[in-house]
Amino acid sequence: METAKTGPIGVFDSGFGGLSILRDVRRVLPQYDYLFLGDNARAPYGTRSFQVVYEFTLQAVNYLFSQGCSLVILACNTASAKALRSIQQRDLPVSADPTRRVLGVIRPTVEHVGAVTRTGHIGVFGTPGTIASQSYDIEIAKMYPDYEVHGHACPMWVPLVENRESDGDGADYFVRKDIDALLAQDADIDTVILGCTHYPLLIDKIHRYMPGHVTIVQQGEIVAHSLADYLRRHPEMECRCSQGGSCRYLTTEDASRFGELASIFVREQVEAHHITL
């Protein structure tokens, strides 16, 4: 086994949405160093098979490990749904350093749901891949077996965000259409999970068309506080995360284009570097 060293916290997403998670994590835990990797050249992951998403995600995780990360956050619902469990159970135990950890965004989100719902009727917005995986259904059933879960895929929401149309009239049409379709499944839905890290950029329009009695669950702050709690409970991992307040960005696509779009999510200028997986 390799000797444990300090290094940045790795944050991975197939595209840009995970930057919204990173933004909230850095706000809650600004003292740590972070290394973000976006596999933008092969995005989107949402429509790809379980096997392909697993292979791509494992490549990214191993790259972040090679850059000194001992802890990697999959800030991507599709990767968390389709790859996390296999990496945790199959790959980490036989890796060069089995003490390294990979965490996802679905479980902390589900844990939060129990604190906010009154009816136990939960809606989930997500990419086609996340909804098809039924990962939220499965995790919610483990923790809250009496809850009812209804998922709805929103294939247009990510393109709207990445094409800077989140403030346009087209976004109004699709957000209202998808909200109506989800709530039509069950009139008792009182909590809706935004199960994609792009969706917070549509939050103003989601609030506009979502009935006032429905609680909207966004992942960024939840994941950030869950990570803080994890590091408190695991000092052996916390001491391996370097503290310098830095943040670096890597992409498998054109670095200048990534930096331009990434600034929308993190609300600051981003300088990225290109890498190949």
Rosetta blueprint (number, residue, H / E / L):
1 M L
2 E L
3 T L
4 A L
5 K L
6 T L
7 G E
8 P L
9 I E
10 G E
11 V E
12 F E
13 D E
14 S L
15 G L
16 F L
17 G L
18 G H
19 L H
20 S H
21 I H
22 L H
23 R H
24 D H
25 V H
26 R H
27 R H
28 V H
29 L L
30 P L
31 Q L
32 Y L
33 D L
34 Y E
35 L E
36 F E
37 L E
38 G E
39 D L
40 N H
41 A H
42 R H
43 A L
44 P L
45 Y L
46 G L
47 T L
48 R L
49 S L
50 F H
51 Q H
52 V H
53 V H
54 Y H
55 E H
56 F H
57 T H
58 L H
59 Q H
60 A H
61 V H
62 N H
63 Y H
64 L H
65 F H
66 S H
67 Q L
68 G L
69 C L
70 S L
71 L E
72 V E
73 I E
74 L E
75 A L
76 C L
77 N H
78 T H
79 A H
80 S H
81 A H
82 K H
83 A L
84 L H
85 R H
86 S H
87 I H
88 Q H
89 Q H
90 R H
91 D H
92 L H
93 P H
94 V H
95 S L
96 A L
97 D L
98 P L
99 T L
100 R L
101 R E
102 V E
103 L E
104 G L
105 V L
106 I H
107 R H
108 P H
109 T H
110 V H
111 E H
112 H H
113 V H
114 G H
115 A H
116 V H
117 T L
118 R L
119 T L
120 G L
121 H E
122 I E
123 G E
124 V E
125 F E
126 G E
127 T L
128 P H
129 G H
130 T H
131 I H
132 A H
133 S H
134 Q L
135 S H
136 Y H
137 D H
138 I H
139 E H
140 I H
141 A H
142 K H
143 M H
144 Y L
145 P L
146 D L
147 Y L
148 E E
149 V E
150 H E
151 G E
152 H E
153 A E
154 C L
155 P L
156 M L
157 W H
158 V H
159 P H
160 L H
161 V H
162 E H
163 N L
164 R L
165 E L
166 S L
167 D L
168 G L
169 D H
170 G H
171 A H
172 D H
173 Y H
174 F H
175 V H
176 R H
177 K H
178 D H
179 I H
180 D H
181 A H
182 L H
183 L H
184 A L
185 Q L
186 D L
187 A L
188 D L
189 I L
190 D L
191 T E
192 V E
193 I E
194 L E
195 G L
196 C L
197 T L
198 H L
199 Y H
200 P H
201 L H
202 L H
203 I H
204 D H
205 K H
206 I H
207 H H
208 R H
209 Y H
210 M L
211 P L
212 G L
213 H L
214 V L
215 T E
216 I E
217 V E
218 Q L
219 Q H
220 G H
221 E H
222 I H
223 V H
224 A H
225 H H
226 S H
227 L H
228 A H
229 D H
230 Y H
231 L H
232 R H
233 R H
234 H L
235 P H
236 E H
237 M H
238 E H
239 C L
240 R L
241 C E
242 S L
243 Q L
244 G L
245 G L
246 S L
247 C E
248 R E
249 Y E
250 L E
251 T E
252 T L
253 E L
254 D L
255 A H
256 S H
257 R H
258 F H
259 G H
260 E H
261 L H
262 A H
263 S H
264 I H
265 F H
266 V H
267 R L
268 E L
269 Q L
270 V L
271 E L
272 A E
273 H E
274 H E
275 I L
276 T L
277 L L
